[in-house]
């Protein structure tokens, strides 16, 4: 049973917990924001009376979240009110070198939970995004006119990512898309135009904001992408995701069991290397043929099912 006055694990670490108010600060990456929503869900469910305040770059991802009282811009708060900024605990996680040598395979979300001065008995591990009904239906008619099956792709991601090695090679993306088209799959490309070009044959659904991107994913039969923000977003709206791990990251650490995690088990995997190695053998072994076949196997058993995600009242 939830209690209105949650106990702190250690009084000396309860700085971000003042009364029934909890102050959380999220990393600058899109994926960090999405990962943090799983933690917020876990806290909110166990302690429904807690008031959660968030500092984040991608504030829109926390809109309408029933567990979040307010979300403020992290950079502006740091510059304008540094004393308030220091009150917020950073939901961080281990470094990539730490992951490489770690004996246990704890999920990144567990690292985030450990930063909170509260005992959480039942941890939530699925990200959440609370879309309004209007947001979910914004592009519904346009998407329903596209032939099925419909697969969303996010080929590039942020090239300034601190782990850019995880991004699937462009030439292999080109081949995978052409193979999907030949198999009768319709493709929509999400993300941002600044990340890279529109792949031949794909419908452009870029630069529409992450909330509307989530709404687009809702109407797709599957999503193909590397480990990153769009993978977390697809998981949040319960769309089958083909996650291209190759041999860079460990699905047990940064993935989700409900996804199709394509991991290449080599002696050097997972490497967690920021820069690509000389051979990129894991990427070569994760061939376009394999990606396409696994995707077709995933979407073949079931016809398109209309999905919904958490709906909130419009403000």
C-alpha positions in Angstrom: 0.0 0.0 0.0 1.3 3.4 -0.9 2.0 5.9 1.9 1.6 9.6 1.8 4.8 10.3 3.6 7.4 8.0 1.9 10.4 7.0 3.9 13.8 8.0 2.7 16.4 5.3 2.4 19.1 7.5 4.1 18.4 10.9 5.7 21.8 12.1 4.5 20.8 11.5 0.8 17.3 13.0 1.0 18.3 16.5 -0.3 16.0 16.2 -3.4 13.1 15.0 -1.2 11.5 17.9 0.7 8.3 16.9 2.5 6.3 15.2 -0.2 8.1 16.9 -3.1 10.8 15.1 -5.1 13.1 17.1 -7.4 14.6 15.1 -10.4 17.0 16.3 -13.1 17.2 14.4 -16.4 20.2 14.1 -18.8 20.3 16.1 -22.0 19.7 13.2 -24.4 16.3 12.2 -25.7 16.8 8.7 -24.5 17.6 9.9 -21.0 14.3 11.7 -20.8 12.4 8.7 -22.0 14.2 6.4 -19.6 13.4 8.7 -16.7 9.7 8.4 -17.4 9.9 4.8 -16.3 11.4 5.8 -13.0 8.8 8.5 -12.6 6.0 6.0 -13.3 7.5 3.6 -10.6 7.7 6.4 -8.0 4.3 7.8 -8.8 2.5 4.4 -8.6 4.0 3.5 -5.2 3.7 7.0 -3.8 0.7 8.6 -5.4 0.9 11.6 -3.0 4.4 12.5 -4.0 4.8 15.8 -5.9 7.5 15.3 -8.6 9.2 18.3 -10.2 11.5 17.7 -13.2 14.3 19.6 -15.0 14.8 18.4 -18.6 15.8 19.6 -22.0 12.8 17.8 -23.7 10.1 19.2 -21.6 7.3 18.1 -24.0 7.9 14.5 -23.1 6.6 15.1 -19.6 3.5 17.0 -20.6 0.3 15.6 -19.2 2.2 13.1 -17.1 -0.1 12.6 -14.1 2.9 12.0 -11.8 4.7 15.3 -12.7 3.6 18.5 -11.1 5.9 20.7 -13.3 8.7 20.4 -15.7 11.2 23.3 -16.2 14.0 23.9 -18.7 17.2 22.5 -17.2 19.6 25.0 -18.8 17.5 28.1 -17.9 17.2 26.9 -14.3 20.9 26.2 -14.0 21.7 29.7 -15.2 18.9 31.7 -13.5 18.5 29.8 -10.3 21.6 27.8 -9.5 20.6 27.2 -5.9 17.3 25.6 -7.0 19.2 23.6 -9.7 21.4 22.0 -7.0 18.4 20.7 -5.2 17.5 18.4 -8.1 19.1 15.0 -8.1 20.5 13.9 -11.4 19.1 10.6 -12.7 22.4 9.5 -14.1 23.9 6.1 -14.8 27.3 4.4 -15.1 29.8 5.4 -17.8 30.4 3.3 -20.9 33.8 2.1 -19.6 32.0 1.0 -16.5 29.4 -1.0 -18.5 32.3 -2.6 -20.4 33.9 -4.1 -17.3 30.8 -4.6 -15.1 30.3 -8.1 -13.8 26.6 -7.8 -13.5 24.1 -6.7 -16.1 21.9 -4.2 -14.4 19.6 -2.1 -16.5 20.3 1.6 -16.9 16.9 2.3 -15.4 18.0 0.5 -12.2 20.9 3.0 -12.0 18.4 5.8 -12.2 16.2 4.3 -9.5 19.3 4.1 -7.2 19.7 7.9 -7.4 16.3 8.4 -5.7 16.1 8.6 -1.9 13.1 6.4 -1.8 12.6 2.7 -1.6 10.7 1.4 -4.6 9.4 -2.2 -4.2 8.0 -2.6 -7.7 10.1 -0.9 -10.3 8.7 0.1 -13.6 10.9 -0.6 -16.6 8.8 0.7 -19.5 9.0 4.4 -20.5 5.7 6.4 -20.7 4.4 9.2 -22.7 0.9 10.6 -22.1 -0.6 11.7 -25.4 -3.9 13.4 -25.7 -6.6 11.9 -27.9 -6.1 14.8 -30.3 -2.4 14.1 -30.5 -3.0 10.4 -31.2 -5.4 11.2 -34.0 -3.6 14.1 -35.6 -2.2 12.2 -38.6 -4.5 9.1 -38.3 -6.4 9.6 -41.6 -3.2 10.3 -43.6 -1.5 7.3 -42.2 -4.5 5.0 -42.7 -4.4 5.8 -46.4 -0.9 4.2 -46.7 -0.8 0.5 -47.6 0.0 -2.1 -45.0 2.3 -3.3 -43.6 3.7 0.1 -42.5 7.1 0.2 -40.8 8.7 3.3 -39.3 12.5 3.8 -39.5 14.9 6.1 -37.8 18.2 5.6 -39.5 20.5 8.3 -38.1 19.8 9.8 -34.7 22.0 12.4 -33.2 25.4 12.4 -34.8 26.7 14.1 -31.7 25.6 11.2 -29.5 28.2 10.2 -26.9 28.0 6.7 -28.4 27.8 7.3 -32.2 29.3 3.9 -32.8 25.8 2.4 -32.3 24.3 3.9 -35.4 23.7 1.4 -38.2 25.8 2.1 -41.4 24.2 4.2 -44.0 24.8 1.9 -46.9 23.3 -1.0 -45.0 20.3 1.2 -44.3 19.8 1.9 -48.0 19.9 -1.8 -48.8 17.5 -2.7 -46.0 15.0 -0.1 -47.1 15.1 -1.3 -50.7 14.6 -4.9 -49.6 11.6 -3.9 -47.5 10.1 -2.1 -50.4 10.5 -5.1 -52.6 8.8 -7.2 -50.0 5.7 -4.9 -50.2 6.4 -2.9 -47.0 5.5 0.7 -46.8 8.0 2.9 -45.0 7.8 6.1 -43.1 11.0 7.8 -41.9 10.9 9.7 -38.6 13.5 11.9 -36.9 15.0 15.2 -37.9 16.1 16.4 -41.3 19.4 17.6 -39.9 20.3 14.0 -39.0 20.6 12.8 -42.6 18.9 12.5 -45.9 15.5 10.9 -46.7 16.1 7.3 -47.8 14.8 6.5 -51.3 11.3 5.1 -51.2 10.5 6.3 -47.7 7.6 8.7 -46.8 8.9 11.7 -44.9 7.4 12.2 -41.4 10.3 14.2 -39.9 10.5 17.4 -37.9 7.1 17.0 -36.4 8.2 17.0 -32.7 8.6 14.0 -30.5 5.0 13.8 -29.3 3.6 13.7 -32.8 6.4 11.2 -33.7 5.1 9.0 -31.0 1.6 9.4 -32.5 2.9 8.3 -35.9 4.5 5.3 -34.4 1.2 4.3 -32.9 -0.2 3.8 -36.4 2.8 1.6 -37.6 3.2 -2.2 -37.5 6.8 -2.0 -36.4 9.8 0.4 -35.9 13.4 -0.3 -36.9 16.1 1.8 -35.3 19.3 1.7 -33.3 19.5 2.0 -29.5 18.3 5.5 -28.7 15.5 7.9 -28.2 13.2 6.6 -30.9 13.6 3.0 -29.6 12.5 4.2 -26.1 9.6 6.2 -27.7 8.4 3.1 -29.6 8.5 1.1 -26.4 6.5 3.8 -24.6 3.7 3.4 -27.1 3.9 -0.4 -27.2 4.9 -0.7 -30.9 7.0 -3.7 -31.9 10.6 -2.5 -32.3 13.4 -4.1 -34.1 16.4 -2.7 -32.1 19.7 -2.8 -34.0 22.1 -3.5 -31.1 24.8 -5.3 -33.2 27.7 -5.7 -30.8 27.9 -2.2 -29.3 25.5 -2.2 -26.4 24.0 -4.9 -24.3 20.2 -5.4 -24.6 20.1 -6.5 -20.9 21.4 -3.1 -19.9 19.8 -0.7 -22.4 17.1 -2.7 -24.1 13.6 -4.1 -23.4 12.5 -7.7 -23.3 9.4 -6.9 -25.4 11.4 -5.7 -28.3 13.2 -7.7 -31.0 16.8 -7.0 -30.0 19.2 -7.9 -32.8 22.5 -8.5 -30.9 25.7 -10.0 -32.5 27.5 -12.1 -29.8 31.2 -11.8 -30.5 34.2 -12.1 -28.2 34.4 -8.3 -28.1 30.6 -7.8 -27.7 29.3 -5.6 -26.2 32.1 -3.2 -26.7 30.5 0.0 -25.5 33.1 1.9 -27.7 32.4 5.5 -28.5 34.3 5.4 -31.7 33.9 2.5 -34.3 36.6 -0.1 -34.3 38.6 -0.8 -37.5 36.5 -3.7 -38.7 33.0 -3.1 -37.3 32.4 -6.8 -37.7 29.3 -6.8 -35.6 27.7 -4.3 -38.0 28.7 -6.3 -41.0 27.2 -9.5 -39.5 24.0 -7.6 -38.8 23.3 -7.7 -42.5 20.4 -5.9 -44.2 19.1 -9.4 -45.2 18.9 -10.4 -41.5 17.3 -7.1 -40.5 14.6 -7.4 -43.2 13.9 -11.0 -42.5 13.5 -10.5 -38.8 11.2 -7.5 -39.4 9.1 -9.5 -41.9 8.8 -12.4 -39.4 7.8 -9.9 -36.7 5.0 -8.2 -38.7 3.8 -11.3 -40.7 1.8 -13.1 -38.0 -0.6 -10.3 -37.3 -2.5 -7.7 -39.3 -2.4 -4.1 -38.3 -3.9 -3.5 -34.9 -5.0 0.0 -33.8 -3.0 0.9 -30.7 -3.5 3.4 -28.0 -1.2 4.7 -25.4 -1.9 6.6 -22.2 -4.5 9.2 -22.9 -4.7 12.4 -20.8 -7.2 15.1 -20.6 -6.3 18.0 -22.8 -5.3 21.1 -21.0 
